[in-house]
Every structure is written in C-alpha cells, then in structure tokens.
Amino acid sequence: MWGSFLLSMLAGALTIIFLAFLVRFTVWAAKKSRHAIPSRYTPAAKPEDEHIQILVLGDIGRSPRMQYHAISIAKHGRHVDLIGYKETARHPELIGKPNVSLYALSPYPEWIAWGTLPLLSIPYKVIHQFCTLYYQMMYAAPAAQWIIIQNPPSIPTFHVAMFVAWVRGSKVIVDWHNYGHTLLSTTLLLRPLVPIYRWYEKGFGRRLGNANLAVTDAMCRQLKGPSFKVKTPVVTLHDRPAAVFQPITDPKERFAVLSRIGETKKDAKNIIDGTVRLIVSSTSWTADEDFGILLDALMAYAAPPAHGTSTMDSPAPILAIITGKGPQKQPYIEKIKELESQGNLPGIRILTAWLSTRDYAALLACADLGVSLHKSSSGVDLPMKVVDMFGAGLPVAAYSAFESFGELIKEGVNGCGFETAPQLTEVFQRLLGVYGVKELARLKKGAISEGSLRWDEEWNRVVGRIIGVVDS
C-alpha cells in the first residue's frame, strides 16, 4: 500500500516537473519564433541611427582597407557594424567607440588549424563560414542601409550577402581588392577548382552589388569589360594612406622612434648615421609574394665582389625587418636561419616582426627603403603596403611585372621596379651605397608627394557620395 502511494507521488512529481519544462520550452520556442523572421531595413529618423555593415570573411585586424572604410563611416556619424573574424587587434579608432560594433564570426575548430584532415577541411570550412556568416548577417547584426563587402574571398560571401540583402532590404557595395579565382590558381592542389570558382565569382559578382569599387583603373576596366560584364556602376577607389602614416624627417625624432621599437633599438644610432641601412617589407606570407627573390638579392648584395671586377664601394650593412603573419612565414624563417648559419648573409640581419599600427607606421617613416614583393595574381591589383610606405615618406623597390604597377609607382620618381633578384640587388647597390644618397633623397621627396593625397579625401570623393554621407 505504502509502496503504491510513494510511486504515485513520484509519478505526480515527475509529471509536474515535465509539465513545467514543457511550459518553459513552449515559452522559449514562442520567443524564438518571433525572431525567426529577421527585421528589414527601414530608414532611420536620424542619420546617426543608420547602420552600415562592413563584411570581411577574414581577420578584420589584417584588413586595413576595410577598417579604413569603417573609420570613415564612423567619422560621418553613422553606426558601423563590423562582421568578420576577431584574431588580431583592430585599428585603435575602431575600439571603444559607441557607434562601432563588432559581430565576430565563429572561429574554426582546432582540427582545421592542425590540418590533419585536408580533404575534409575545405568543404567543412565553407559550410562553417556559411553558417556563422548567415547568422551574423541575418540575425545578430541590425538591418543595414548598406553592406560593404570585401572580395576576395567570394565563396560563400556573395550568395549569402545577396540573399540577406534581398530579405532585409539592404544595398550592397562590393569592394574588389583582387579576384578569388586568380588567387586560387596560385595553389597547385586547388587549381582544379579554379573554373568553378571563376564561374561563381563572375556569375554572382556581375549581379550582386548596387555599386562596385575597384582598387585600380585597370581592374575597373576589366569589371566593366566583356570578361565580367558587371551590370551596376563600377568606380575606382585608389588606396591612400591613413593619417597615422606620416613622414619623420627630424633626426632626433627618428632616433627616439628607433630606440623605442625593440627590433631597431640596438642599431638606432647606426641607422641615423647611415652606417647601417634599414629596409622594411610587409607581407601576408602567401604564395603571391616570393621572398626567395629578396633573400637571393641580399645574398648577392652581401657577397664580396670578385677581385678586380668591381669599382663599387663596399656594401653598407643592412637591417631588414619583415612584418606580417601568414602560412609561409615559418618555412622562410627556417631558410633565413640556414643561410645565416652557412655564412651567406655577412653584414645582413633579417628580423621578422608583428607590430602595432602605430609602431609599424613609425618604422616605415624611419626606414631607408621599402620593398614590395607582391606579384599580382590578376595583374590589376596593387599592394596597399606600398601606399602606406608612401604615406610615411618611404621610397619603394617593388616587383613590377604586372599591368597596374605604373598607377602607383613612378620609376625614378618615388621608387624603382624589379622583376628578378639580380635587378633587386642592383637597386640595393645603387641606392644604399655612398653614391646613392642623392638619388634616395630624390625618391623620398617623390614618395612624400605621392602620399600627400590621403584616404579621407579619396573616400569622401568616391564612397561618401555613393552612400550619401557626403553631398554630391
């Protein structure tokens, strides 16, 4: 009897608990269902309440042009919603601002980073990107008046953005930095996928944007031409340096900066005196930059000339600082150590660094020569690192074998071009020796002149008018 009574009480208690959970679940499901349909964009009563999304399917901290978009929009009083991966530090002007929000994409699981299952990692990454991107754009972030998208990568950005913009009533600007299918072709194992990627990028790309931005005039012509046939307006927005990149000409100020930065502290006085030459290169350590050219050029520069075959002065010692992060960094670090241990780099010190925006800008302003090894996969993009170097008044030696090279670098005016390691060696010998002082000074003047047009001016003239924050 007592057993039956206890069982009935237990059953009743469990029923009550089950019903309580059922009620809670029903309430939760009802609340969630109200949010299943995303909000649509409606014009705000006040301009400062308008939202504009900046979309980077990559690390926002390593996407300077997209960060500059965000800074410019915020300066005009609009609310900026950044969507991308949160890996490295963002620009200081995008941190702690009431009208700047970050909607971070979910990071990849560790087994992706380990690379233990390469055949599964590519499809998984695409599915993962789709899910986290779709959620942040459709539900997490407020409905935006405009969505500004970085391309590449195109997959899955284009079709997600197209659908979200259609559902939520947003307008889209595609900022074409390069072409994803040409970048994919630089990786041997992925080349079979290039035709699919090209079809996707061109097919969606010609219809996606209400407006399109190109980084060069050459790219602008291609997007309008028969290859892409983009159906909406395409305009060129040249990269220009941000205000943080400024020349430093005062020797005392240069010495103070070099003494502050850890990589140059030891050689600060010698750099100021000119007994050590400071060259700087920035890279994302990817296949479209061949650092073997730089290493070969430095080895040839440092090698003593054959007896009686050269009248050139002895080469000045070089401190070469390479900044940036990327997949090919470690192999090159190991190669540098090997060359140093073999005695192939006498008088040459090569350091790698990852610097804050402030220290990087100051380092450029104190260097003697910048080096760009960017090999354009499309032939029509330009490396933003060169723009930053010009902003800091730093002349540049840059790889030149692509169509758009002349849009930024003027041979003998603000820099020099090269295509091979021997040509780069000749640039080093000519500019960094005693007899190159006058030519280097002339190139520095040209770099300062080229960097005088700033990002804010260019952005206001082009993008500000498109999105309506600047009067036409």
N, C-alpha and C positions, 0 to 999 in steps of 0.2 A: 504493500500500500504506500509506504513512505517512498519506496523507490519510484513508483509511478508518479507520485506527487513531485518529486525532485526533477524527474525527467520532463514533466510538463512545464515546470517553472523554467528549466534550462531552455526548452524549446521556445517558450514565450519570450525569454530574454534575447535569444538569438534572432527571433523574428523581429523584435523591436529594433535591435542593432542593425539588422539587414534593411529594415524599412527606413531607418534614419540615414544610412548610407545611400539608399536609393533616392531619398528626397534630396540629399546633398548633391548627388550626381545629377539629378534632374535639373536642379537649380544651376549647377555649374555648366551643364550642357546648354541650357537655355541662354545663359550669359554668353557662352562662346558662340552660339549660333547667331547672336546679334552681330558678332564681329566677323562672321564668315564672309559677309559681303563687304568688301573694302570700301572706304569712303572715296568719293570722287572730288576732284579739284573744283572749287568754286572761288572766284576772285575775292580776295580779302578786302575788307573795308579800308584798311590802311596798308600802304606799300610795305611797311616794316613787318607786316604779318604774312607776307608772301614767302613761300618756301621754294627753294631751288635745290635739286639734288645733284651731287657730284658723284659719279659712279666710276670706281676703279676696281676691276676684277684682279687685284694685286695688292701689294703693300702700299698703302697711302703715303707712308713716310718716304718711300722711294719713287714717288710720282710727282716731281716738282711742278710740272706744268699744270696738273690738275689741282694741286694745292694753291697755285697762284690764281687759278680760276676762283677757288673758294675765297681766298683773301680779298680779291677784287669785289666779289659779290657782297661779302660781309661789309666792306668799306662803304658800299652804297646802301647799307641799311637793311638788306634782305636777310632772311634766315637761311643758312646753309646747312644742308643735311648731307654729311659725308657717308658714303657707303663703300666699304672696302675692307681689306684685311688690316688688322692692327698688329704690326710686327715691330717696326722701328718708330722712333719718335717723329711726331708730326712737326711742321713748322711752328715756331713759338706763337705766331699770330693766330693759329687755329686752336690754341689750348686756353681754356679758361674764359672763353668769350660767350656771353649769353645768347648770341644769335648764331652760334656754330655748334652743331650736334654731330655725334659720331654713332653710326649704326654699323657695328663691326660684324663682318661675315664670320661664320663659324670656322675655326681652324681645321686643317686636315688632321686625321688621326695619325698617331706616331708611325704606324707601319707604312704609310705613304712616304713620310720623310726618310725612313730607313731604306726604301727602295728594294725591299725583299721580294715583292711580287710585281715586277714591272708590267707583266701582261694584264694584270687586273687594275693597276694604278691609274692608267689613262681613262678607261670608262668610269671607274669609281670617282675620279676627280671631277669629271664632267657632271655626273649625277649629283655629287656633293655640292658643286658650285651652283648647279641649277636650283637645288632645294633651298640652300641658305640665301642665295640671291633673290629668289622668288619671294621668300618670306619677308626679307627685309624691305624690298621694294613695294610689295603689295600690301603688307600689313603693319610692319613695325614703323616705318617712316611715314610721316604725314603726306597726303596727296600734294604733289608739287606742281607749280606752274610750268617749270622747265626741268628736264633731266639732261644733264651734260655727261656724255659717255666717252670714256677713253677707249680707243681702238688702236692696236690690238690689246687683249685678245677679243676675237669676235664671238667664239663659241664658249658658253651659251648666252653671252651678253645680249646679242642682237635680238633673238626671238623672245627672250624674257622681257627685255625693255619694250619691244614692240607691243607685246600683249598687255603689259602693265600700263603703258601709256594709253592704250585703247580703252582699257577698263576704267582707269582713274581719270582720264581726260587731260593728261599732261602732254606738253610739247617736248620734242626731243632734238638735241643738238649732238651730232656725232663729231668728236674731235679726232681726226685721223692723224695719228702720230707716225704710223707706218702701216704695212699690210701684214696681217697674220699669216697668210699663206706663204709669203716670201720668207718670213722668219722661220716658219715650219720647215721650209726646204733646206735650211742650214743644218738641220739634224738628220743625219743619214738614215737612221732607223725609222724616222717618221715621214720620209719622203713619199711613200705610197699613199699617205693620207692627204697630200697636198691638193690633188684635184677635187676631193670632197670639200676641203676647207675653202678652196678658191670659189667653188660654186656657192657655198653657203655665204661667204663674206660678200661676194658681189651681188648675189641674189637679194639678201636682206639689206645690204648696205645701200643699194640704189633706191630703196623704198622707205627705210627706217626714219631718217631724220627729217624734221621740218626745216632744218638748216644743217650745213656741214662746214667744218673748219679743216683746213689743210695747213701743214707746217711749212710748206714751200709752194712757190708758184708752179713749179714743175709737177708737184703732186696735185695741185688744184686743176691743172690742165688734164692730167690723167683721169681724175674722178669725173670730170665733165665729158671726157672723150669717149670713143667707141668701146674701150675696154671695160669701163664701169657703167657708163650711161646713168649716172646719178640724176634722179629726176627733180630734186629740190636744190635750192641755191647752195653753191659752194664758194667760200671765200677763204683767202689766205690769212692766217693769223701767225705771223712770224714770232718765234720765240724771242723774248727780250729779257734782259737781266732784271731781277727784282732789286729793290732798293738796298738790300743787305750786301750786295756785291758792289763795292766801291774801291777805286784805286787808292793806294797808300804810297805817297812819294817821299814823305819825310823820313830820313834815315833813322831818327830816334824812335819814331812810331813803329817803323818796320822792325827795329831791334827789339822793342818791347813785345811785339806780337810773336816774333820768332822765339823769344825767351820764354814765352808763356806756353806755347804748343810743345808737347812732350817730344814729338818726332824731330823737331828742329832746334830744341833748346841747346843741345851740345854744340851745334855748328852755327849758332846765331851770329856771332862776331865775324866768322869767316865768310858767311853768306853776305853780310853787309859790306865787307871789304872786297868781295869779289874773288877771293881765293878759293871758295867753294861755290859751285853753281847749283842752284835749286831748280829742279824741273818737277812738274806735277802732272799726273794723269789721273783721270777719274774714269771708272768703269763699272759695269754691272757683271763683269767676268762671264760673258756669254760668248757663243760661237761667232757672233758678228764683229768681234774685236780680237785680232790676232796679236797677242802680246809677245809672241815669238819675234815679231819684227822689232819691237823695242829692245828686247834682250840681245838680239843679234847686232843691232845698231850700237848699243852700249858696249858690247864686247869689242867691236871693231874700233870704236872711238878710243877705248882704253888701251888697245893693243899698241905696243911701241912700233913706230914705223921702221920699215927695213932700212938698214944703214945706207945713207947716201941717196935715198929715193924721195925724201920729203924735206921741204924747207919750212914747213908749218911749225908754229910754236908748240911747245909741249901742251897736251890737253889739260885743262883745269879739272880738278876733282869734281865729281857730280854727286849730289844727294838727290836721289829720285824717290818721290813719295807717290804711291799709287793708292787712291782712295776708292772705297766702294765694297760691296758684297755681291756674291754670286756663285754659281755652281762650279766654275772652273778656277776659283781662287786657290784652293789647296794644291792642285797639281802644279800651278805656276810657282807657288811658294816653295814647293819641293825642288823645282827646277832651279830657282834662284839660289837656294842653299847649295845645290850640287855645283853650280857654276862658281860660286864663291869659294867652296872647298877646293875646287880644282885650280884656283888662282886665275880664272878667266875674266875677272872684273876688278883689276887693280885700280885703286883710286875711285871706285864706284860703290856707293852704298844704296841699296834698294830697300825701302821700307813700305809696308802696307799699313793702311790706317782706315778707321771709320770715325769720322769727325762730326761734331755738331755743325749745324748750318752756319753758325757764327764763326767757328774756328776754320771751317772749310773756306768760307769767303775770305777770311783774313789770310789764310795760307796762300790762296791764289794771288792776292794782292801783293804778297811779299816774294813771290817766285820770280825766276828769270825767264822761264819759258814753259808754256803748257803743251802737252802732247795729247792728241786725239787719234785713237786707232780705230775709230768707228768705220766699219765697212757697211755701207748701206745695202741691206738685202734687197730693197726695192729700187735703189738708185735715186730716189726722190725725197728721202727724209734727210734731216740734219740733226747732229748731236747737240742736245741742249747744253752739254758741258762746255762747248766752245762759246756759247752765248754768255754763260756765267764767267768764263775766263775773260772775255772782252769787257764785261761789266766791271771786273776787278782790274782792268788795265793791263792784262797779261797777253802778250802776243802768243800765237799758237802755231805749232807744226802739226798738220793734220793729214791723214790719209785722204787722197784726193780723187781716186778713180771712181767717181760717180757723178751723175748728171747735175745734181743740185749744189755741188761743192761751191761754185762761184757765187751763189746767192748770199753767202755769209763771209767766206774767207777770200780776201783780195790779195793775190800773190804779190809779195813785196811791199804791201801797204799795211796790213795788220797781221800777216802770218805767212807761212810757207807750206806748200803741198809736197807730199812724197807718196810714192807707191811701193817702194822697196826698202829693205833695210839699208843697203848702201846709200840710197838717197837720203834717208834719215840721218845716217852717220855724217854725211856731208853737211847737212843742216846744223848738226851739233858742232862740228868742227868750225864751221863758218861763223856761227852766232855766239858760241860760248867761249871762244878764244879771245886773246887780246885784241885782234884786229876786227872783231865783230861787235865791239862796244857801240860804235856809231849806228850800225845797221839795226842792232837790237833796240837802241833808243828810238830810232825812227819807227820801227814796228810797234813799239809800245805806244807812241803817240797815235798811231793808226788804230790800235786796239781801244784806247780810251775814247777816240772819236766814234768808233763803231758802237761802243757800249753806252754812248750818251743817250740814245733813244731807249726809254725804259718800258717795262711791261705795262704799267698803268696806262701810259699814253696809247700804246698799241691796242690793249684790251678795250679801253673805252671807245676807241675809234671803230672797232670791229664788233666785239661781242656785246659791249654795253648797249649798242644801238639795236642789236638783234633782239635782246631780251627785254628792252625797254627801260633800263635803268639810266640810260643817257639819251638825251634828246637828239633826234636825227638832224 
